[in-house]
Amino acid sequence: MAFHVDIVAPEQIVWSGDADFLVAKTVEGEIGILTDHEPLMAALATGVVVVSAGDEKVTVGMHGGFLQVVDNQVTLLTDRAEIAEGEDRKAALEVAERLAAEEEADEG
């Protein structure tokens, strides 16, 4: 059984669909989410989110935000996120770091 995932940035839904497994970097460390996970709210760190849906993997670079798990619905709210090319975690981390640098430049 799968759960539903929405990755949402202010101006767009970055990714939405059903997943079998999700890994995200929180401020407390990496967390894995499976179907029927206990309710959870966590602050996201700048890093990589990997969503596995069957044979497909979506790798997303993210800069901060929040993750919520309730009733097989996982929502990631972030200021900035971008899907990385392919399944390369290193490329996604570079995306996340670029997004963080862009936000710092916007604030500066």
Backbone hydrogen bonds, N-H to C=O, Kabsch-Sander energy under -0.5 kcal/mol:
donor,donor_aa,acceptor,acceptor_aa,energy
3,F,19,A,-2.3
4,H,72,N,-2.5
5,V,17,G,-3.1
6,D,74,V,-2.3
7,I,15,W,-3.1
8,V,6,D,-0.6
8,V,76,L,-3.2
9,A,12,Q,-2.8
12,Q,9,A,-1.0
14,V,7,I,-2.0
14,V,12,Q,-0.8
15,W,7,I,-1.4
17,G,5,V,-2.2
19,A,3,F,-3.0
20,D,52,S,-3.5
21,F,52,S,-1.6
22,L,33,I,-1.7
23,V,50,V,-2.4
24,A,31,I,-2.3
26,T,24,A,-0.7
26,T,29,G,-2.3
27,V,43,A,-2.1
29,G,26,T,-1.1
31,I,24,A,-2.6
33,I,22,L,-2.9
37,H,34,L,-1.1
40,L,69,V,-1.8
42,A,67,L,-2.5
44,L,65,G,-2.8
45,A,25,K,-2.3
47,G,62,M,-2.2
49,V,60,V,-2.6
50,V,23,V,-2.4
51,V,49,V,-0.5
51,V,58,V,-2.8
52,S,21,F,-3.2
52,S,50,V,-0.5
53,A,51,V,-0.5
53,A,56,E,-3.0
56,E,53,A,-2.0
58,V,51,V,-2.7
59,T,57,K,-0.5
59,T,86,G,-0.6
60,V,49,V,-3.0
60,V,58,V,-0.5
61,G,82,E,-2.6
62,M,47,G,-3.0
63,H,80,R,-2.3
64,G,62,M,-0.6
65,G,44,L,-0.6
66,F,77,L,-2.7
67,L,42,A,-2.8
68,Q,75,T,-2.5
69,V,40,L,-2.7
70,V,73,Q,-2.3
73,Q,70,V,-1.1
74,V,4,H,-3.3
75,T,68,Q,-2.6
75,T,73,Q,-0.5
76,L,6,D,-2.9
77,L,66,F,-2.6
77,L,75,T,-0.6
78,T,8,V,-2.4
78,T,76,L,-0.5
79,D,63,H,-0.7
80,R,63,H,-0.7
82,E,61,G,-2.1
84,A,59,T,-3.1
88,D,85,E,-0.9
89,R,87,E,-0.7
92,A,88,D,-2.0
93,L,89,R,-2.4
94,E,90,K,-2.1
95,V,91,A,-2.0
96,A,92,A,-2.5
97,E,93,L,-2.6
98,R,94,E,-2.2
99,L,95,V,-2.6
100,A,96,A,-2.2
101,A,97,E,-2.2
102,E,98,R,-2.6
103,E,99,L,-2.1
104,E,100,A,-2.2
105,A,101,A,-2.3
106,D,102,E,-2.3
107,E,103,E,-2.0
108,G,104,E,-1.6
